[in-house]
């Protein structure tokens, strides 16, 4: 049953150089710059992210006598956009990149750092994805259609998760990150089904076992953490879920070495963004992945669990179909999605019976 896939990254990139998760740690950003023997930071961030972080970052720089250049980044992680940033005089004069914001900004900062051969410090303002930890960048065109994932040959130098910021993130972003993390267990499990231990890569087995813990603990803490974030409270449930959604999820991904765990749910996200960019762009990465997980469970042979999973999402005020996202429920759209999925790496090496299973799985969400 499990699809066949090759490992696309030979190294196990399982950590950032430093991962700091504390209240107020954004104020130590200059210390992290200094540890990397740098003193001319290039700070790139979204409009909202910079509005809530710039004062603290500048104060930290001033205490060390650093003068930072701030760049307001807009749009998607488009390779051509990142290349233009790298070619700018401001970027060339800098010796380190600091990225502040959400997942797209994290990916763009990592790509700019690699293209410009500079170290990178990332300050996530939400836990909507593990992008601040994972050594890769998901790239898009200007209208948000995925172009592919660039796996970097080095890890992020430092991640600063300031709980003053992350405990006040919109709960919608928090939910997105949790469901993106939940996907790791179900997607990795799909790669193991039907295989004996001699056929399973030890990294994949390690990834699966850690993803099981991740899945159980996030489900245990999720509802309380949502309430606490709504009340802007930095509780243990919030702290733990943020850590799990960013750091542990990043390790799970790294153990799988850039393949194997990226299966049905994430490919549904990529396919929806490619085929229906206008509709899908209104929803977060983890929200679309969560809908894909309903199909993932069905495809894994867990039809009953797929229904229960969808019901729990509904109780948590989340969308449970692509139709609810504005992608019309038609045979034409279903077939477009099916053909796109069939041609993806998630279905590599599959047989006719698995193709039929995929079609039935997609019918649940469109």
C-alpha positions in Angstrom: 0.0 0.0 0.0 2.7 2.4 0.9 4.0 4.5 -2.0 7.6 4.2 -3.0 9.9 7.2 -2.7 13.6 7.8 -2.7 15.5 9.9 -0.2 16.3 13.2 -1.8 18.7 14.6 0.8 21.6 12.4 2.0 22.2 14.3 5.3 20.2 14.2 8.4 19.6 17.9 9.1 17.9 17.7 12.4 18.5 20.9 14.2 19.2 24.6 14.2 22.5 25.8 15.5 20.8 27.3 18.5 17.1 27.2 19.4 16.0 29.7 22.1 12.4 29.7 23.4 11.9 32.2 26.2 9.9 35.2 27.2 11.6 38.4 25.8 14.4 36.6 24.0 14.0 38.9 20.9 15.9 41.4 23.0 19.0 39.1 22.9 19.1 39.1 19.1 22.3 41.2 19.0 24.0 38.7 21.4 23.2 36.0 18.8 24.6 38.2 16.0 27.8 38.7 18.0 28.1 34.9 18.7 28.2 34.4 14.9 31.0 37.0 14.8 28.9 39.4 12.8 27.9 43.1 13.3 26.1 44.3 10.2 22.6 42.7 10.2 20.2 42.8 7.3 16.7 42.4 8.8 13.8 41.4 6.5 10.3 41.1 7.7 6.6 41.6 6.8 4.8 44.8 7.6 3.0 43.5 10.6 5.9 41.5 11.9 8.3 44.5 11.8 5.7 46.7 13.5 5.7 44.6 16.6 9.4 43.7 16.7 11.4 46.6 15.2 11.8 48.6 18.4 13.1 45.7 20.4 15.5 44.6 17.6 16.8 48.2 17.2 17.3 48.5 21.0 19.3 45.3 21.1 21.4 46.5 18.2 22.0 49.9 19.8 23.3 48.2 23.0 26.0 46.6 20.9 26.7 49.5 18.6 25.3 47.7 15.5 23.5 49.5 12.7 20.9 47.3 11.1 19.3 47.6 7.7 15.5 46.9 7.7 13.8 45.6 4.6 10.0 45.3 4.3 9.3 42.0 2.5 6.0 41.6 0.6 4.6 38.7 -1.4 5.7 35.0 -1.7 9.1 33.4 -1.5 9.8 33.9 -5.2 13.4 33.0 -6.2 13.7 36.0 -8.5 12.6 38.4 -5.7 15.1 36.8 -3.3 17.9 37.1 -5.9 17.2 40.8 -6.3 17.4 41.3 -2.6 20.8 39.5 -2.5 22.1 41.7 -5.4 21.1 45.0 -3.6 23.8 47.1 -2.0 22.2 47.0 1.4 22.3 43.2 1.4 25.9 43.1 0.1 27.0 45.4 2.9 25.5 43.2 5.5 27.2 40.1 7.1 24.1 38.3 8.5 20.4 37.9 7.7 17.7 38.2 10.3 14.2 37.1 9.2 11.1 38.2 11.2 7.6 37.0 10.4 5.6 34.0 9.3 6.4 30.9 7.2 6.8 32.7 3.9 9.2 35.2 5.4 11.2 32.4 7.1 11.6 30.6 3.8 12.6 33.8 1.9 15.1 34.7 4.6 16.7 31.3 4.4 16.9 31.4 0.7 18.5 34.9 0.7 21.0 33.8 3.3 22.0 30.7 1.2 22.1 32.7 -2.1 24.2 35.4 -0.4 26.3 33.0 1.7 25.5 34.6 5.0 24.4 33.1 8.4 20.8 33.5 9.3 18.8 34.1 12.5 15.1 33.6 12.4 12.4 35.1 14.7 9.0 33.6 14.0 6.0 35.7 14.9 3.7 32.7 14.6 3.9 28.9 15.0 1.8 28.4 11.9 4.5 26.1 10.4 7.9 24.7 11.3 9.5 26.9 8.6 11.8 28.8 11.1 13.5 25.5 12.0 13.5 23.4 8.8 16.6 23.9 6.5 14.6 24.3 3.3 12.6 26.9 1.4 9.2 26.4 -0.3 9.2 28.6 -3.4 6.3 30.1 -5.3 5.6 32.3 -8.3 4.1 35.7 -7.9 0.5 34.5 -7.6 1.2 31.9 -5.0 1.5 28.7 -7.1 4.2 26.3 -5.7 7.4 26.0 -7.7 9.1 23.4 -5.6 11.2 23.0 -2.4 14.8 24.0 -2.2 16.7 21.9 0.3 19.6 23.8 1.8 23.0 22.2 2.5 23.2 23.8 5.9 21.0 24.4 8.9 19.5 27.6 10.3 22.1 29.3 12.6 19.7 30.4 15.3 15.9 30.5 16.0 14.5 32.9 18.6 11.0 32.0 19.7 9.9 34.9 21.9 6.9 33.8 24.0 5.8 37.4 24.5 5.0 37.4 20.8 4.0 33.8 20.2 1.5 33.7 23.1 -0.3 36.6 21.5 -0.4 35.2 17.9 -3.9 34.9 16.3 -5.4 31.5 17.3 -6.0 30.8 13.6 -2.2 30.7 13.0 -1.7 28.5 16.0 -4.3 26.0 14.8 -2.7 26.0 11.4 0.7 25.1 12.9 -0.7 22.3 15.0 -2.5 20.6 12.1 0.6 21.0 9.9 2.5 19.1 12.7 -0.2 16.4 13.1 0.3 15.6 9.4 3.8 14.3 10.1 2.5 11.2 11.9 -0.2 10.3 9.3 2.0 11.0 6.3 5.0 9.1 7.7 2.8 6.2 8.7 1.6 6.0 5.1 5.2 5.3 4.0 5.6 2.4 6.5 2.4 0.6 5.8 3.0 -2.8 4.1 6.8 -2.7 4.6 8.9 -4.9 6.9 11.7 -3.5 9.0 14.4 -4.4 6.5 12.8 -2.1 4.0 12.4 0.9 6.3 15.1 3.5 6.5 16.2 4.0 10.1 15.7 7.8 9.8 12.2 7.2 8.6 11.5 4.9 11.5 12.9 7.4 13.9 10.8 10.1 12.3 7.7 8.0 12.6 8.2 7.2 16.3 8.9 10.9 17.2 5.9 12.0 15.1 3.7 9.6 17.1 4.6 11.4 20.3 4.1 14.7 18.6 0.6 13.7 17.4 -0.5 12.5 20.9 0.9 15.4 22.8 -0.5 18.1 20.5 -3.9 16.5 20.6 -3.7 16.4 24.4 -2.8 20.1 24.8 -4.5 21.6 21.8 -7.9 22.8 23.1 -6.4 24.3 26.3 -3.7 26.0 24.4 -6.3 27.6 22.0 -8.2 29.0 24.9 -5.0 30.4 26.5 -3.9 32.0 23.3 -7.3 33.6 22.9 -6.7 35.1 26.3 -3.1 36.0 25.4 -1.7 33.9 28.2 1.7 32.3 28.1 0.9 29.0 29.8 2.8 25.7 29.7 0.2 24.3 27.2 1.0 27.2 24.9 4.8 26.9 25.4 4.8 23.2 24.8 2.6 23.3 21.7 4.8 26.1 20.2 7.9 24.0 20.9 6.3 20.9 19.4 5.0 22.7 16.3 8.3 24.4 15.5 11.3 22.5 16.9 10.1 18.9 17.2 8.2 19.0 13.9 11.4 20.4 12.3 13.4 17.4 13.7 10.7 15.0 12.4 11.1 16.4 9.0 14.9 16.4 9.1 15.0 12.7 10.1 12.9 11.8 7.0 15.7 13.5 4.9 13.5 15.6 2.7 11.2 12.8 1.5 9.1 9.9 2.6 6.8 11.9 5.0 5.6 14.4 2.4 2.6 12.4 1.2 -1.0 12.9 0.4 -2.0 15.8 2.7 0.8 18.1 1.7 0.5 17.2 -1.9 -3.2 18.2 -1.7 -2.0 21.6 -0.4 0.4 22.0 -3.2 -2.1 20.8 -5.8 -4.8 23.1 -4.5 -2.5 26.1 -4.6 -1.3 25.2 -8.1 -4.8 24.6 -9.6 -6.9 27.1 -7.6 -4.5 29.8 -6.5 -7.1 32.5 -5.9 -9.3 30.4 -3.7 -6.5 28.6 -1.8 -4.6 31.8 -1.1 -7.2 32.8 1.4 -6.3 29.9 3.6 -3.2 29.1 5.6 -0.8 26.3 4.8 -1.9 24.2 7.8 -5.6 24.7 7.1 -5.3 23.2 3.6 -3.1 20.4 4.9 -5.7 19.7 7.6 -8.4 19.2 4.9 -5.9 17.0 3.1 -5.5 14.8 6.2 -9.1 13.7 5.9 -8.1 12.2 2.5 -4.8 11.0 4.0 -6.6 8.9 6.6 -9.0 7.4 4.1 -6.1 6.6 1.8 -4.3 5.0 4.6 -7.3 2.6 5.1 -8.8 4.4 8.1 -12.1 5.5 6.7 -13.8 5.6 10.2 -11.0 7.7 11.6 -11.2 10.1 8.6 -14.9 10.8 9.6 -14.0 11.3 13.3 -11.0 13.6 12.3 -13.3 15.7 10.1 -15.9 16.0 12.9 -13.3 17.1 15.4 -12.0 19.8 13.0 -15.6 21.0 12.6 -16.0 21.2 16.3 -12.8 23.4 16.3 -14.4 25.8 13.8 -12.1 24.7 10.9 -13.0 24.1 7.3 -13.3 20.5 6.3 -13.5 20.6 2.5 -12.0 22.4 -0.4 -15.6 23.3 -1.3 -15.8 25.3 1.9 -12.7 27.2 0.7 -14.5 28.3 -2.5 -13.2 25.5 -4.8 -16.5 24.4 -6.5 -17.5 20.8 -6.1 -17.6 19.7 -9.7 -16.5 16.6 -11.6 -14.1 18.8 -13.6 -12.4 20.1 -10.4 -12.3 16.6 -8.9 -10.6 15.2 -12.0 -8.1 18.1 -12.1 -7.1 17.5 -8.6 -6.9 13.7 -9.1 -4.7 14.0 -12.2 -2.4 16.5 -10.4 -2.1 14.2 -7.4 -1.5 11.2 -9.5 1.5 12.9 -11.2 3.0 13.9 -7.9 5.8 12.3 -6.0 3.3 11.2 -3.3 1.9 8.6 -5.8 5.3 7.5 -7.2 5.4 3.7 -7.8 1.7 3.2 -6.9 -0.7 0.7 -8.6 -4.2 0.9 -10.0 -5.9 -0.1 -6.8 -4.1 2.8 -5.0 -5.2 5.1 -7.7 -8.8 4.1 -7.1 -8.3 4.6 -3.4 -6.9 8.1 -4.0 -10.0 9.0 -6.1 -12.3 7.9 -3.3 -10.2 9.8 -0.7 -10.4 13.0 -2.8 -14.2 12.7 -3.1 -14.4 13.3 0.7 -13.0 16.8 0.5 -14.2 18.3 -2.8 
